[in-house]
Structure formats: structure tokens, C-alpha cells
Amino acid sequence: MKPDTDNKGKIVIYKTPEGKTDLEVKLVRETLWLNQYQLADLFATDRTSILKHIRNIYRTSELREEATCAKFAQVQQESARSVTRQILYYNLDMILSVGYRVNSMRGTPFRIWASH
């Protein structure tokens, strides 16, 4: 499925070729966005590994944080109240960079899907 960049804020579904993972992918500002937990799920690894790769990408100036990271408000219902939290999301440039670094077979199918 090719992402539709004309619909800002649209959510598309990515499914791994073996059908084991479904991810709701945000389309905002003409790019895909995933949070740390979604990245860990996508690449079948833990969030600690994802954060290590993100920090190294920024530390080596491969990508700039202000260009690849954004906070999106997320509303959650907790008991009888609604709580809004700012969640860090990373754009397609970061997703692909992390995908090249993680030791995972999941990176290649996602890169193919995202580039079509």
C-alpha cells in the first residue's frame, strides 16, 4: 500500500509480509511518523535498542533532531478523566536510519513498502 501524502493526518496500516505485525502509521506533513514503541514493534526489538540507535544517529549528526522528531498530543482515558500527553514521534528519515542499524530482518520489507 502506497502512503497517500495528500491526506495530512491520515493513518495507514502496515503489515509485515508474514502478517505478524500491524502498525497504524501516521501521515503528517507528507511523511510517516512512528513513536518509540511502534519502532520497537516494527523492527521486532526492544525500545532500549531503538533509543540507542536514535541517540547515535543524532550524536553522529547523521540526522538533525529538529527535522526528524516531533511531539504529538495523545489523549488517553484514565479512569474517569482524559489525560493528554506529548509523545515523541520520528519521521520516515529516522525510521529508515534506525531500520538500517537494527539487527532485524524486518527492516528490509518496511523500506520496500515505504518507498513504493
Phi and psi in degrees as a GROMACS rama.xvg file:
@    title "Ramachandran Plot"
@    xaxis  label "Phi"
@    yaxis  label "Psi"
@TYPE xy
-84.6376  131.152  LYS-2
-61.4259  139.426  PRO-3
-94.6483  103.993  ASP-4
-81.2169  -3.72386  THR-5
-79.2694  -19.4502  ASP-6
-104.692  91.9142  ASN-7
-65.3871  136.017  LYS-8
83.4705  -1.1325  GLY-9
-66.9758  148.325  LYS-10
-112.179  129.169  ILE-11
-115.773  160.074  VAL-12
-107.332  128.902  ILE-13
-107.3  131.865  TYR-14
-124.112  132.687  LYS-15
-63.2855  155.082  THR-16
-55.61  -33.8116  PRO-17
-84.7828  -0.849909  GLU-18
76.0264  15.384  GLY-19
-83.9383  -23.6781  LYS-20
-130.381  130.279  THR-21
-113.408  133.289  ASP-22
-127.529  134.796  LEU-23
-85.2956  117.656  GLU-24
-106.357  125.116  VAL-25
-79.2389  138.127  LYS-26
-113.042  108.75  LEU-27
-139.191  140.822  VAL-28
52.4718  41.0227  ARG-29
59.7612  30.0791  GLU-30
-147.537  164.377  THR-31
-83.6666  147.076  LEU-32
-134.582  133.869  TRP-33
-132.335  148.694  LEU-34
-90.1981  177.562  ASN-35
-60.9358  -38.6079  GLN-36
-68.661  -38.0731  TYR-37
-67.7318  -38.8265  GLN-38
-61.5628  -44.0896  LEU-39
-61.8685  -42.1523  ALA-40
-65.6142  -45.0884  ASP-41
-57.8201  -46.3411  LEU-42
-95.9759  9.96309  PHE-43
51.8883  52.2103  ALA-44
-141.735  -176.338  THR-45
-95.8615  159.709  ASP-46
-62.6611  -32.5482  ARG-47
-59.8046  -42.8615  THR-48
-65.0068  -41.1544  SER-49
-60.8972  -47.9111  ILE-50
-62.1719  -38.2197  LEU-51
-60.3228  -45.6299  LYS-52
-65.7978  -42.477  HIS-53
-61.0278  -47.155  ILE-54
-59.0875  -42.6878  ARG-55
-67.1269  -37.1449  ASN-56
-62.3643  -44.0133  ILE-57
-70.1218  -41.1868  TYR-58
-61.5787  -37.7694  ARG-59
-87.501  2.21871  THR-60
62.1706  24.9875  SER-61
-62.524  -41.3317  GLU-62
-135.138  156.946  LEU-63
-98.2753  134.847  ARG-64
-59.3081  -44.7386  GLU-65
-64.9319  -19.9951  GLU-66
-93.6724  -17.9116  ALA-67
-121.99  -3.33866  THR-68
-128.013  136.905  CYS-69
-143.995  151.662  ALA-70
-98.7619  127.724  LYS-71
-117.389  138.033  PHE-72
-72.7666  136.155  ALA-73
-128.245  124.956  GLN-74
-98.9229  129.231  VAL-75
-126.221  143.325  GLN-76
-89.2538  119.39  GLN-77
-121.726  109.171  GLU-78
56.1523  -118.641  SER-79
-98.8473  7.11633  ALA-80
-125.455  153.629  ARG-81
-95.5593  132.566  SER-82
-120  129.88  VAL-83
-104.842  127.593  THR-84
-124.255  148.141  ARG-85
-91.5847  117.308  GLN-86
-108.78  134.792  ILE-87
-76.2057  130.558  LEU-88
-123.191  151.851  TYR-89
-121.741  139.894  TYR-90
-83.1907  179.802  ASN-91
-58.4584  -36.5041  LEU-92
-57.5932  -45.7555  ASP-93
-69.2245  -41.6248  MET-94
-56.7222  -46.3119  ILE-95
-66.6582  -41.1049  LEU-96
-61.5177  -43.8387  SER-97
-64.4167  -40.7513  VAL-98
-60.0077  -31.8345  GLY-99
-76.5217  -21.9207  TYR-100
-94.3389  -32.1877  ARG-101
-70.9113  148.89  VAL-102
-88.7407  80.9852  ASN-103
-150.951  142.304  SER-104
-79.0466  -6.60124  MET-105
-80.1588  -18.2773  ARG-106
-64.7857  -44.8603  GLY-107
-61.6313  -50.3521  THR-108
-60.0337  -35.7703  PRO-109
-67.6963  -43.7578  PHE-110
-58.999  -40.9736  ARG-111
-63.6804  -45.4421  ILE-112
-62.1881  -44.5335  TRP-113
-70.2806  -26.1933  ALA-114
-91.6845  -2.39818  SER-115
